[in-house]
Each structure stands twice: as structure tokens, then as C-alpha cells.
Amino acid sequence: MEIRITTSHILKVLEILSWIIFIGLCIEAGALLFNTVYAMYKPIVAEHFWNGADLSQLYSYDKGHFVAQMSLVVTVAVMKAMIFYLLVKMFYDKKFSLDKPFNAAVTRVVLNIAYLCLGAGFFSMWSIRQMKWFSKKGIAMPQEHLLNIDGADVWLFMAVVLIVIAQVFKKGIEIQNENDLTV
């Protein structure tokens, strides 16, 4: 008895994983946003923030800086959730076909994901630089991984790779259309 794992099986597994990751990222983004708003009414929340991060010193230093920092963190979290939303939507709308893998809809999804990765990288970098600036002022800040904003360079790298892949897809569409016309 031989088990064959086909591309369609792998795509189904990836679709399920995309849903799971999307739901987890939505929960993270929602929790960060909720905790930020809730901290404005109950300052004790800043001490026991998301993932055990202690932002109480930043909150007591200046509420405006607290909101600005958390806006950057929430923006990164929302962008990550949007990346997986686009993947889930692509699978749900059946835009990806193994018969004709190169199509304009998939190319748009890849480009949109690339732009979101680029944005997540820039906002992560901005947030980390702002945290370092706060640290230089003597404000104790949590580590980047506790707020899930680390890896800005990876996001930027992934954006460039996806932009290249989108260009390959565009060329693939041209070749596919030429082949359709010659047959």
C-alpha cells in the first residue's frame, strides 16, 4: 500500500494551517487593541500587558507615548492578520487553480501580501527604534519578542522575495496567454 501526497493534499493542509494562523493573529491583534484601550481606563493593565510585557513605566511617563507605541504594535499585528486573511480569502474564493496557476488574481494577492510584509517590516523597525529611544531616556521597556514586533529585517526580506515572485507570476501569465493563443 502506497500513500501518495499530491499537491492538492498539500494545498488543503496549507489552507487549514492558514485558517488556524489567521484566527490566532486576529486574537492577538484584538487583544493588543483591547488591552491598549483598557489600559487608558485602568492603568494597572499596563503593568500586566499582553504576553507578560510590563509597560507601566512608559504609561506613567506619558500616556501619549504609550498610545503611540501601542499603535505601532497594533498596526504590525493587524498587518500580520491581514496577510493571512488574503491567503484564506484566496483559498476560499478559489482564485488559485492547479490547472492555470498563473493568473492575475493570484498575482494581486502575492503583491498585496508583499506590500503588507513591507509595511509590517517598516512599522516593526519604527516601533523597535522608538522602544530603544525610550530605553535611552531611562524608561524600562519589555523585550521586542514579548510584543511580537521583532524580526523587522525578516519582514523586509520576505517582501522583496514576494515582489520578485509576483514579477515571475506576471511573466508566467504572459507565457500562459501566448500558449493559449497558439493552441
Protein Blocks (a to p, Z undefined) as FASTA:
>chain_A
ZZdddfklmmmmmmmmmmmmmmmmmmmmmmmmmmmmmmmmmmmlmmmgghhiafklmmmm
omklmmmmmmmmmmmmmmmmmmmmmmmmmmmnomacfklmpcfklmmmmmmmmmmmmmmm
mmmmmmmmmmmmmmmnopacddfklnopghklmmmmmmmmmmmmmmmmmmmmmmmmmmmm
mZZ
